[in-house]
Amino acid sequence: MKRILCLFSMLLLVTVGCFADSFDFGEASSKFLDSMGLVQIFQGEGWKYLVMVALACFLLFLAIKKQYEPLLLLPIAFGMLLTNLPGANMFHTEMWNDEFLNPASEYYHSYRHVLAEGGLLDVLYIGVKAGVYPCLIFIGVGAMTDFGPLIANPKSFLLGAAAQLGIFITFITAHALGFDSQEAASIGIIGGADGPTSIFLTTKLAPHLLGPIAIAAYSYMALVPVIQPPIMRLLTTKKERMIEMKQLRTVSKTEKIIFPIAITIVVAFILPDAAPLIGCLMLGNLMKESGVVDRLAKTVQNELMNIVVIFLGTTVGATATASTFLDIRTISILCMGIVAFGVASAGGIIFAKIMNLFLKEKINPLIGSAGVSAVPMAARVSQTEGQKANPHNFLLMHAMGPNVAGVIGSAVAAGILLSMLG
């Protein structure tokens, strides 16, 4: 070991001696010290980096130890960690402001400049900014979704639509609190409990809020079993929770094949801005239900989905920089996000109770809370609460109808907001 150290020292001395005329050791040492992240932490508002690193570690703890949506929360948290390492230069917020990407601006730079001058996360973020990653995830979601319960009980569409109430009430509230229309719409979409849709709309309307909105959306999706039960018990009586529902009819393969095609055509004709999300969702579902492209269906469910989730999560986390995240507005977004989610859950339950005033065969109001698009967690919560009130209650398949309707509903709501404000 000593011989190796001596040899290494001799080589170092020879190298320094060879470049002694052109090498300024003092200047190089100073440059090295200035580039150190530790030095930058103690300059100006460097303490914010420490706060964000601590927050990223906390989210990693929730993802790993508590298993709160780990598939997305873990890469989001690690992306937040990477972007807040001072001096790493992996993500540059200034590359994604309006002037940088506006061709009419004198400060305009194209994606080509991002590829040449940006860091690793800047390059990967192009897929978020262009709306590619959320749509690819929707293909995978569609391939894993069974629309059978929704087709068997079309009334579920109404419950899925009612749950979108949280989006529009939060949009109005955020606007009243001083957020502009685009920001308010991006905050409101959290109520849909649909992470890819929240990311898709926010990148189009308010990309500077992407970090807190994505973290809020996925955090509250993970907390469905905690947030929803108190709301469900508050808005329903035990008698209502005990309502048993008849078994759904069997849906034919032909119906399952026609459904994604018909929904794509209808939504695209009425609301073209929702076509990217709805089209990709229904493409994935058609792959699954047609039975003729099993290889493609398995690929989008597994390999493609996993790859895109890594890229999406890491780059979304990278937008949560110290300069943009540590702000009173971020706290406001997190608070309004949970209100949006609560109102959405309540909207579905209340509308189910209103429907019961006109229906001969009563529906259990608990399935209305599944109208948010947190699939399948919200449906499972409805099942759990129903069985607590009545052990003979089997609501899972009934709740899946509003649940998958909520996926469609949140995408349609995003399309409405985008067409009005984009």
C-alpha positions in Angstrom: 0.0 0.0 0.0 2.9 2.4 0.9 4.6 1.7 -2.5 1.3 2.5 -4.3 1.0 5.8 -2.4 4.6 6.7 -3.1 4.2 6.0 -6.8 1.0 8.1 -6.9 2.7 11.0 -5.2 5.6 10.9 -7.7 3.2 10.9 -10.6 1.4 13.8 -9.2 4.6 15.8 -8.7 5.8 15.0 -12.2 2.4 16.1 -13.6 2.4 19.4 -11.7 6.0 20.0 -12.7 5.3 19.4 -16.4 2.5 22.0 -16.3 4.2 24.4 -13.8 4.5 27.1 -16.4 0.9 27.2 -17.4 -0.7 25.9 -14.2 -1.7 28.3 -11.4 -2.4 26.1 -8.4 -3.8 28.9 -6.3 -6.3 29.9 -9.0 -7.3 26.3 -9.6 -7.8 25.7 -5.9 -9.9 28.8 -5.6 -12.1 27.8 -8.6 -12.5 24.3 -7.1 -13.6 25.7 -3.7 -16.1 28.2 -5.3 -17.7 25.3 -7.2 -18.3 23.3 -4.1 -21.9 23.0 -3.1 -21.0 23.4 0.6 -19.6 26.9 -0.1 -22.7 27.9 -2.0 -24.9 26.9 0.9 -23.3 29.5 3.1 -23.8 32.3 0.5 -26.9 34.4 0.3 -30.1 32.3 0.6 -28.2 29.1 0.5 -30.2 27.9 3.6 -33.1 27.3 1.2 -31.1 24.4 -0.4 -30.9 22.7 3.0 -34.6 23.1 3.6 -35.4 21.6 0.2 -33.0 18.7 0.6 -34.6 18.0 4.0 -38.0 18.1 2.4 -36.9 15.7 -0.4 -35.6 13.3 2.2 -38.9 13.5 4.1 -40.8 12.6 0.9 -38.4 9.7 0.3 -39.2 8.5 3.8 -43.0 8.6 3.0 -42.5 6.8 -0.3 -40.2 4.1 1.1 -41.3 3.6 4.7 -45.0 4.6 4.5 -45.4 3.5 0.9 -47.4 6.6 -0.1 -47.7 6.3 -3.9 -44.0 5.1 -4.0 -44.0 4.5 -7.8 -44.2 8.2 -8.4 -43.4 9.9 -5.1 -40.0 8.3 -4.9 -38.8 9.6 -8.3 -40.4 13.0 -7.6 -38.7 13.2 -4.3 -35.3 12.2 -5.8 -35.8 14.7 -8.6 -36.4 17.4 -6.0 -33.2 16.3 -4.3 -31.1 16.5 -7.5 -32.4 19.9 -8.5 -31.6 21.4 -5.1 -28.0 20.2 -4.9 -26.2 23.5 -5.3 -23.7 23.6 -8.2 -25.0 20.4 -9.8 -26.7 22.5 -12.6 -29.0 19.6 -13.5 -32.1 21.8 -14.0 -32.3 25.5 -14.9 -35.6 27.2 -14.1 -34.8 30.2 -16.3 -34.7 28.0 -19.4 -38.4 27.3 -19.0 -39.9 30.8 -18.5 -42.2 32.4 -21.0 -39.6 34.7 -22.6 -37.2 31.9 -23.1 -39.7 29.8 -25.0 -41.7 32.6 -26.7 -40.6 32.9 -30.4 -41.7 36.6 -30.4 -39.3 37.4 -27.5 -35.8 38.8 -28.0 -34.7 36.3 -25.3 -36.1 33.3 -27.3 -34.2 30.1 -27.3 -35.5 26.9 -28.8 -35.5 23.3 -27.5 -32.2 23.0 -29.5 -30.6 25.4 -27.0 -31.9 23.3 -24.1 -30.3 20.2 -25.6 -27.0 22.0 -26.1 -26.8 24.0 -22.9 -29.2 22.4 -20.4 -28.5 19.8 -17.7 -29.7 16.2 -17.7 -33.1 17.1 -16.1 -33.6 20.0 -18.6 -33.3 17.6 -21.5 -35.7 15.1 -19.9 -38.1 17.9 -19.0 -38.8 18.5 -22.7 -41.2 15.5 -22.5 -43.1 17.1 -19.7 -43.3 20.5 -21.4 -44.4 19.0 -24.7 -47.1 17.0 -22.9 -45.7 13.7 -24.0 -45.2 11.9 -20.7 -48.7 12.4 -19.3 -50.2 11.1 -22.5 -48.0 8.0 -22.6 -49.0 7.3 -19.0 -52.6 7.5 -20.0 -52.0 4.8 -22.6 -50.8 2.5 -19.8 -53.6 3.5 -17.5 -56.1 2.7 -20.3 -54.6 -0.7 -20.8 -55.0 -1.5 -17.1 -58.5 -0.2 -16.8 -61.7 -2.2 -17.1 -64.6 0.1 -18.2 -67.1 -2.8 -17.8 -68.7 -1.5 -14.6 -69.2 1.9 -16.2 -70.7 0.4 -19.3 -73.0 -1.9 -17.2 -74.2 1.1 -15.2 -74.1 4.3 -17.3 -75.5 6.3 -14.3 -71.9 6.1 -13.0 -71.0 8.8 -15.5 -73.1 11.3 -13.5 -71.3 10.4 -10.3 -68.0 10.8 -12.0 -69.0 14.2 -13.4 -70.4 15.3 -10.0 -67.0 14.6 -8.4 -65.4 17.2 -10.7 -67.2 19.8 -8.6 -64.1 20.1 -6.5 -62.1 21.3 -9.5 -64.3 24.2 -10.4 -65.1 25.3 -6.8 -61.3 25.4 -6.1 -60.7 27.2 -9.4 -63.1 30.0 -8.3 -61.6 30.1 -4.8 -58.0 30.3 -6.0 -58.9 33.1 -8.3 -60.6 35.0 -5.5 -57.5 34.6 -3.4 -55.3 36.4 -6.0 -54.1 33.7 -8.3 -54.6 34.5 -12.0 -57.0 32.4 -14.1 -54.3 30.0 -15.4 -52.8 29.4 -12.0 -56.3 28.9 -10.4 -57.2 26.3 -13.0 -54.0 24.4 -12.4 -54.6 24.4 -8.6 -58.2 23.4 -9.1 -57.3 20.3 -11.2 -55.8 18.8 -8.1 -59.4 18.0 -7.1 -59.6 15.5 -9.9 -57.1 13.3 -8.0 -55.4 12.5 -11.3 -51.6 13.1 -11.3 -51.0 12.9 -15.1 -53.9 15.2 -15.9 -52.7 17.7 -13.2 -49.3 17.7 -14.8 -50.6 18.0 -18.3 -52.8 21.0 -17.6 -50.2 22.8 -15.3 -47.5 22.5 -18.0 -49.8 24.3 -20.4 -51.2 27.0 -18.1 -48.8 27.6 -15.1 -45.6 25.6 -15.5 -44.0 27.6 -12.6 -46.4 25.9 -10.2 -45.7 22.4 -11.5 -43.6 21.3 -8.5 -46.1 22.0 -5.7 -49.2 21.0 -7.7 -47.7 17.6 -8.7 -46.5 16.9 -5.2 -50.0 17.9 -3.8 -51.8 15.8 -6.4 -49.8 12.6 -5.8 -49.7 13.1 -2.0 -53.4 13.4 -1.7 -54.0 10.5 -4.0 -51.9 8.4 -1.6 -53.9 9.7 1.3 -57.3 8.7 -0.1 -57.8 6.1 2.7 -57.2 8.8 5.3 -59.1 11.8 3.7 -62.2 10.2 2.4 -63.7 8.1 5.2 -64.5 11.0 7.6 -66.2 12.8 4.7 -68.2 9.7 3.8 -69.3 9.1 7.4 -70.2 12.8 7.8 -72.4 13.0 4.7 -74.2 9.7 5.0 -76.4 7.9 7.6 -75.7 4.3 8.7 -78.9 3.3 6.9 -77.6 4.8 3.6 -74.2 3.1 4.1 -76.0 -0.2 4.5 -77.8 -0.1 1.1 -77.1 -3.3 -0.9 -76.8 -3.0 -4.6 -77.7 -5.8 -7.2 -74.9 -7.5 -9.1 -74.0 -5.7 -12.4 -74.9 -7.3 -15.7 -72.2 -9.0 -17.8 -70.8 -6.7 -20.4 -70.0 -8.2 -23.8 -66.7 -8.0 -25.6 -68.3 -6.1 -28.4 -69.5 -3.3 -26.0 -66.0 -3.1 -24.5 -64.5 -2.6 -28.0 -67.0 -0.1 -29.2 -66.8 2.0 -26.0 -63.3 3.5 -26.3 -63.8 4.2 -30.0 -67.1 6.0 -29.3 -65.9 8.0 -26.4 -62.8 9.2 -28.3 -65.0 10.4 -31.2 -67.6 12.1 -29.0 -65.1 13.9 -26.8 -62.9 15.0 -29.7 -65.8 16.4 -31.6 -67.1 18.3 -28.6 -63.8 19.2 -26.8 -60.7 18.9 -29.0 -58.4 20.1 -26.2 -59.2 16.9 -24.2 -58.4 14.7 -27.2 -54.7 14.0 -26.3 -55.5 12.6 -22.9 -58.8 10.9 -23.7 -57.4 9.5 -27.0 -54.4 8.0 -25.3 -56.5 6.6 -22.5 -58.9 4.9 -24.9 -56.1 3.7 -27.2 -54.6 1.8 -24.3 -58.0 0.4 -23.4 -58.7 -0.7 -27.0 -55.4 -2.5 -27.1 -56.4 -4.4 -24.0 -60.0 -5.2 -24.9 -59.5 -6.0 -28.6 -57.3 -9.0 -27.8 -55.4 -8.8 -31.0 -52.3 -6.8 -29.8 -51.5 -8.6 -26.5 -47.8 -7.8 -26.9 -48.5 -4.1 -27.2 -51.0 -4.1 -24.4 -48.4 -5.8 -22.1 -45.7 -3.4 -23.2 -47.7 -0.3 -22.4 -48.8 -1.8 -19.1 -45.3 -2.6 -18.0 -42.1 -1.5 -19.8 -43.4 1.7 -21.3 -45.3 2.7 -18.2 -42.3 2.1 -15.9 -39.9 4.0 -18.1 -42.2 7.0 -18.5 -43.0 7.1 -14.8 -39.2 7.4 -14.0 -38.8 10.3 -16.4 -42.0 12.0 -15.5 -41.5 11.7 -11.7 -37.8 12.8 -11.7 -38.4 15.8 -14.0 -41.5 17.0 -12.2 -39.6 16.8 -8.9 -36.8 18.9 -10.5 -39.2 21.8 -10.9 -39.5 22.1 -7.1 -36.5 24.4 -6.8 -35.7 26.3 -3.7 -36.5 29.7 -5.4 -40.0 28.6 -6.6 -41.1 26.1 -3.9 -40.3 28.0 -0.6 -43.1 30.6 -1.0 -46.3 31.4 0.8 -48.1 30.6 -2.4 -46.9 27.0 -2.2 -48.5 26.6 1.2 -51.7 28.0 -0.2 -51.6 25.6 -3.1 -51.2 22.6 -0.7 -54.1 23.8 1.5 -56.4 24.4 -1.5 -55.4 21.1 -3.0 -56.8 19.2 0.0 -59.9 21.3 0.0 -60.4 20.5 -3.7 -60.0 16.8 -3.0 -62.5 16.9 -0.1 -65.1 18.9 -2.1 -64.7 16.4 -5.0 -65.4 13.5 -2.7 -68.3 15.3 -1.1 -69.8 16.3 -4.5 -70.0 12.6 -5.6 -71.7 11.5 -2.4 -74.2 14.4 -2.4 -75.2 13.8 -6.0 -75.7 10.1 -5.3 -78.1 11.1 -2.5 -79.9 13.4 -4.9 -80.2 10.6 -7.5 -81.8 8.4 -4.8 -84.7 10.8 -4.6 -85.7 9.7 -8.2 -84.5 6.1 -8.4 -86.6 3.1 -7.5 -83.5 1.0 -7.0 -81.4 3.0 -4.5 -77.7 3.3 -4.9 -75.3 3.4 -2.0 -74.1 7.0 -1.7 -70.6 5.7 -0.7 -69.9 4.9 -4.3 -70.2 8.6 -5.2 -66.9 9.4 -3.4 -65.2 7.1 -5.9 -66.0 9.6 -8.6 -62.5 11.0 -8.1 -60.1 9.4 -10.4 -57.8 7.8 -7.9 -58.1 4.3 -9.4 -58.7 1.9 -7.7 -58.0 3.2 -4.2 -61.2 5.3 -4.0 -63.3 2.3 -5.0 -61.6 0.2 -2.4 -62.4 2.8 0.3 -66.1 2.7 -0.7 -66.0 -1.1 -0.4 -64.3 -0.9 3.0 -66.7 1.7 4.5 -69.7 -0.2 3.0 -68.7 -3.4 4.7 -68.2 -1.7 8.0 -71.8 -0.7 8.0 -73.1 -4.0 6.4 -70.8 -7.1 6.2 -72.9 -8.4 3.3 -72.2 -5.2 1.2 -70.1 -5.7 -1.9 -69.6 -2.3 -3.5 -66.3 -2.6 -5.2 -67.5 -3.3 -8.7 -70.3 -0.7 -8.3 -67.7 1.9 -7.1 -65.4 1.1 -10.0 -68.0 2.6 -12.4 -67.8 6.1 -10.9 -64.0 5.6 -10.4 -63.2 5.1 -14.1 -65.8 7.7 -15.0 -63.7 10.1 -12.8 -60.7 9.4 -15.0 -62.6 10.5 -18.1 -64.3 13.4 -16.2 -61.0 14.9 -14.9 -59.5 14.7 -18.5 -62.6 16.4 -19.8 -62.5 19.1 -17.1 -58.8 19.7 -18.0 -59.9 20.1 -21.6 -62.6 22.6 -20.7 -60.1 24.7 -18.7 -57.5 24.5 -21.4 -59.9 25.5 -24.1 -61.1 28.5 -22.1 -57.8 29.7 -20.7 -55.0 28.2 -22.9 
